[in-house]
Amino acid sequence: MSFISFTSPYFTSLNLIDNHLLERFERAGIKNLIDLSAYTSLELSFKFRLSIFNAEEILEKLFSILSIQSKNVYDMLIETSSLYIPTTLPTLNHYLNGGLRRGLLIELCGSWGSGKTQFCLHLTAQCCLMGLRSIYIDTEHTFSSDRLLNMISDFNSKQEHLLELVRTETIFDSDSLMNILTQIENELEDEFKNNTIDQCPILLIIDSIAAPLRMSTIGYNRDNTLLLFTDCAKRLATRYNLLVLVTNQVTTKRRSNVLTEKSDEHLSLTTNKNIGNDFYMSVALGKAWSYSVNIRLAISYQGDTRRQLIVGKSIESPGYTIPFRILTNGLEEIEENRNINTEKKPLKKNLIPQLIQADEMHLIGKQLRP
């Protein structure tokens, strides 16, 4: 609850401090308890011309009501034991202690056609089969209700009613995305205050975050929108126990040690000898975004149906890879004795490899282990 904005409807309904002081907090860049915790009562009194008594009273009142209460580790283990959404990939479920955990911001990255939307639909289908609600925000206009129904069951089965558990939203730019997220947060807050939190969705999918950000042509706007989105997504995941799954694109970058200016013919010739190794595939949105996500998954393309899922950033397990295939009724893990992550594939000249290589681990977050 430390991330709740002081200007949110929930906070203003508590009537803890007057609106005039909240406006002064906002102008000073103090938006939540995390920002306020940087100030002592003395600093707060000097900055906002308050008495020491009033400053101490404000801090004590806010932190006593909104701060997170301490818990022992056993209580946390019991509470989180049933907070996982399982997949049909047994290895992924095993290493992540039961599946993808709610309350986290998880990123799924990969190139075009790698199967990110298929994975999102598969996870949505799993929620439907559990009788739980989910929200699917489609920014790439790739959502298919027929494909989702196909993953839930055969078309001959009467399972269409399960689609009522899925709420879909289609947006076109970053402003629409933030408006939808704000609307979702307000609705969840109403259910939270009405003690109907058990009826809230457990899964929020944004497929993808890169598409609306491309509409923001100015770099500052993109960075600002990404910060706002990250703060909102983490707040939704933490306060309402949502699994927030965000898909992201990969981009081609040139290695830093490759010459870009050919001022000398000899240097130009030596530079072009290994041009196939001059480029690598990296996840979009930069390093700041990569530090914000709790778990980073990547899908590499290995054919029409064959894929490789790379778990590169996870607090619960080391990095590893899982081969799987995309079938009509969903995803299926491929059982193999060999370790795909340790195999080296020859690079074709003048071609950019589609497989995300293990030696580019700034892309994933840490070195994959065999």
N, C-alpha and C positions, 0 to 999 in steps of 0.2 A: 504493500500500500504506500510505500515511500515514493513511488513514481506517480501517484495521482496528482494531476495538475490542480493548482489552487483555483483555476478558473473553470474547472469541470462542474457540471450540474450537481454531482454527488457532493463535492466539497462545499459548494456554496449553500447547499441545503442544510449543512451542519451548523452554520451560523457561528463559527468559532471566532472569527475576527471580522472587523467591519470592512466593507467593500473599498473604502478609501485607502486603507493600508494595503489591501490586496493589489490595488492598482499601482501603488508605489513599489510593492514587491515585483510586480510584472515589469515595470520600467527599469528596475535594477537587475533584471535577469534572474530573479528568484521565482521559479515556477513550481517547485515541489519541495518535499522534505530533504531530498538529496542536496538541492541547492542551498537550502536554509541551514543544513548541518555544518556548512563551512563557516558560519558566523557564531561567535560567542555572544552572550547577552550584552557584554560591554560594547562589542563592535556593532551589534544591532541597535543599541541605544544611540550611539554616535551617528550612525549612518542615517537613521530615520527619525532622529530627534525624539526619542522615547526615554522615559525614565527607566532606570535599571530595574525597578520593580515590575513595570509593564513589560519590558523585554523578557525578563525571566518568566513572567506569567504566560506570555504568548508561547515561548518555546516549550514550557512544561505542558501546556494545554495541548499543543499540536502533537508533540511526540508521545504523550500518554495515550492519545486517542488513535492516532494514525500509524504509529510505529508497529513493526512486526513483532509479535510476542515470541519469546524464546521457546524452543522445543528441544527435547532430547532426541538423540539419533534413532532410538528404537521407535518412537512415535512417528518420526519422519518415514522410517522404513515401512511401517504398517500403513500409513496414509498413501504412500506412493506405490504400494504393491499392486493396486488395482487401477492404476492410472496409465496403463499402456494400451496402445492400439496395435494389435498384432497384425502381421503381414503373412503372406503365403510363402515367405522366404525363411525357412527354419534357421539358417545360419545368422541372418540379421536379427531375428527374435532372440536367439541365444546370446549373442554378443551384446545386445542392448537390453538384456535382462527382461525380455518379454515383448519387445516391440518398440515402437516410437512413443516416447513418454509425453504425456500432456504437461502443460505448463512451460514448454520450451519453444524457442524460435529455431526452426530447422530449415536449412537451405538445401535445395536439390538443384544442382547445376548440370549442364550438359549442352552439347551442340544441337543445332536444329535437327529434328528427326531422331534424336537419341532415345526418346521414350519417356520424357518428363511428364507429359500430360497423361500417358498411360499409367504411370506410377500414381499420379494424383487421383485418377479415376478409380484405380485399384484400391487406394486407401479410403476413398469415399464409399466404395462398395462394401468394404469391411465394416464401416460404421453403420451402413444400412442393415447389414446382416445382424449386427448387434442391437438393432432397434434404437440407435442413437442418432441425433440430429447433427448436421454439418452445414457449413456455408462454403460455397465455391464462387470465388470472384474471378471471372474470366476476362483477362485483358488481351489475350491473343486470339479470341474468338474461335477456340478449338474445342470447347466443351461439347460433348455429344451425349444426349440422354439415351439414345439407342445403344451406344457403346457401354454406358454405365449399366443399363439393364442387362446387357449381354454378360457383363462381369458378375452381376448378382445371381443370375440363373439363366436357364434356357428360355427362349421366347415362348415355349409351350406352357411354362409354369406361370401361375397367376401371382407374380411378384411386383406388378406395376405399382402397387400401393406403397412400396418401400421408397419410391422416388419422392413421395411427399415429405420424406425426412430431409431432403436436400434442398437448400435454398440457393439459388443461383443469382448472381449479379454480373452484368456486363458493363464494363467501363471503358473509356476511350483515352483518358489523360490522367495526369497525377492529381489534379484538383478533384475530379470525380472519385478517384480512389480514396483520397483523404475524407471526402464527404461521406462516402459509404462506410468507412471505418468509424467515423464519428457517430454515425447513425447506429451502427451495430453496438458500439460501446454504450450509447444511451439506452438502447433496448435491453442490453444485458444488465445494466445498472438497475433498471426498473424491475427486472425479474429478480435481481439480487436483493433489492429492498423488499420485494413482495414474498420473499422466502420461497421462490420457485426456481432456485438455481439448478435443481435436479433436472429441470426441463430444458436447460440451456444446451446449445450445441457443444460438442467436445472437439470439433475439428474446424479450422478455418484455413482455407487454401487460397493463395494468391498466385495465379498462373498467367502471367509472370510479373515480376517487379520491374524487369528491364523495359518492357513495352511502354508503360506510361511515362517512365523517365526519359525515354527517347523523344517524347513530345516537348520536353523542356529543353529548348535549344541553348539557353544560357547556363553556363557551368555552375554559377552560384545558386540558381534556382534548383538545379538537379541535386546539388549537395544539401541544400536546405530541406528539400522535400524528402530526401533519403533519411536525414536525421529525424524529421517529424514522423516518418513512417516507422523507423526503427523503434522510436520511443513508444508509439502507439501500439505496435505489434507486441512488444515485450510487456506492455501494461495489460493488454488483453490476455496474453498467455498466462501472466502471473496472477492477476486478480481473479479471472474467471476460469482458470484451470483449462485453458484451451491449448490444443496442439496447433500451432501456427506454422504451416508449411508454405514456404515461398520458393518458387522456381526462379532460376536465374540463367542467363545465357553465358557462353564462353566467347572470348574474343581472341584473335590472333595478334601476337606481339612479337616485336623483333628483340633479339637478345641484346643486352646492353654492351657486350663486347664486340658487336658487329659494326663495321664501319658503314656509315650512312652517306658520307661525302666522298666521292671518287676524284680526289684532286690529283692523284698520281696513277698512271696506267698500271704500274706494277702492283700497287695496293689494290687496284680494282680487280686485277686478275686473281690475286690470292684471296680476295674477299668472296668471289663467285665460285670458288672451288667446292665449298660445302654449303651451297645455298639452301639445300634441303634441311640443314640443321640450324639455319639462321632464325627460324621462327618457332614459336611454341604457342600452345593454347593455354590461356589463362582465364580465370573466372572474372566476369565483369564486375563493376562497381567499386573496385579498389580494396585496399587493405583495411580501411576503417570499417567497412561493411563486414569483411571476413572476421574481424574481431568481435562483432556484435552477435553473430549467430552462435547458438549453443552446439548444434551439430551440423556438419557439412557433409552432404552426400553428393556424389558425382556419378553420372552415367556415361560410359563410353560406348560408342557405336561399333558393333562387330558384325554387322550383317542385317538382313531384313528382320529377323526375329531375335537374334542372339545379342545380348547386351552384357555389360560388366558393371556392377554397382560397386563403387569405391566409397568406403567410409573413411574419411580422412581427418575429421575433427570430431571427437567425441570424448566427453569426460568419463564415460563408462567403460571404454575399451580402446585398445590400440587400433591403428589403421589396418584395414584388411580389404580384400576384394571378394565379391560374390558373383559368379557367372549365373545368368538367368536368361530366360527367353520370354517373349511376349506371345501369348496364345489368345485364342478367341475369348476364352472365359477368364483371362487375367494373366498374372505373372506366375512363372514356375521356375524354381531354382534348378540349375544343372549340376548334378553331382559329378565331380571330377577329382581325380587323385593328384593331378598336377596343379601347381600354383601359378595362376595366370600372371600374378603380380611380378614374379621373378623372371618371366620370359622376356626375351628381347626380340623385337621384330625389326627386320631390316627396313630402313627408310628408302622409299623410292625417290629418285632425283627429281627435284623441282616440285615435289608434292608435300603438302602439309599433312602430317599424320592426324587421323581422326581419333586415335586412341590417346587418352590423357596419360602421359608417361609418368612413371613413379619418380623420375629425377627432377620433375618440376613441382616440388611439393610446396612451394609458396602458393601454388594454386589450390592445394587441398588444405594446408594448414600445418602438416607435420609429415615426417618421413614415413612412408608405408613400410610395414614389417612383413617379411615373408612368413 
